[in-house]
Amino acid sequence: MLHRRLPRWDLEGHCYFLTCCVDRRRLILARPELAARLIGLYAQIRDRGDVWLHAYVVMPDHYHMLLTLIGETSISAVVRKAHAPFAKHYRALTADYARVWERRFYDHVIRNDKDWEGKWDYIHSNPVIAGLVESALTYPWSSCAFWETGSGPVRCDPVR
């Protein structure tokens, strides 16, 4: 059965919940240097003024972000700005030239406070639910510690 591709909506100033998966769900993001690189790329995108980065978690085979588009930036352009340099870095590091990311990603426009809270909780509880850690605060590739203690690999932006 073929599924029709729905158009993406790029809504300036709106918050998105983003999910991207590694191709064939390989566990490449379990490598600390690669998880750190991915988070760092999104921090660079934020620092260039394309998005506000609110929350994130990098799991071994996928990641989630809560981010708000700024200006005329599209969600597809944001993902491309992270995935292209990540793939280049990954290939240089590993000499693995297979596809790095799944062709499509999932995005969801946050509609209200309840939606926001649900996605926020999902992001931060994901490593606990997956059995990677007992406490979300101890997972190093999540924004949970930043919001609880002010520390973490990347600073996050409050909702504006």
C-alpha positions, 0 to 999 in steps of 0.5 A: 500500500502506498502512502501519500506524502503530506506537505510540511507546514513551516510556521514561523514562531511555532514550536515543533516536536521533531523525531529523526531516526538512523537508517535501519535503526543502527545504534550509531548514536550510542557513541558519545562523540557522535551524540555530542556532535549531533547536539552540538550541530543543533546548538550551532543552528540555534546560535545562527538564529534559525531556531530556539532549542527547548529540549532534546534527547539523543537515543542510540538510534534516533533523537527528539527535539523541541524547537521553535522556528525563527524567521523564514527557516523551514523545518526541513532546512533545519534538519538538513543543516544538522544531518548533512554535516553529521553524515560527513563527520560520521563517514570521515570517522568510520569510513562507513558510506551507508545511508546515515539517516532515514529518508523521512523524519517526523515533525509535529506542530505543538498546539497547546500547553498540554501538547507541549507538556506531553512532548516535553515529558516524553523527551526527558523520560525516553532514556528511562523508558528504554531502560538506558538509565534509572533517572532521566537526570543521569542521561548525558544526551538529554536536556533534562539535567540542563533544566533541573540543574543548569548543567548539560552539554548544550544550553536550552532556550526558554519558551518565548 
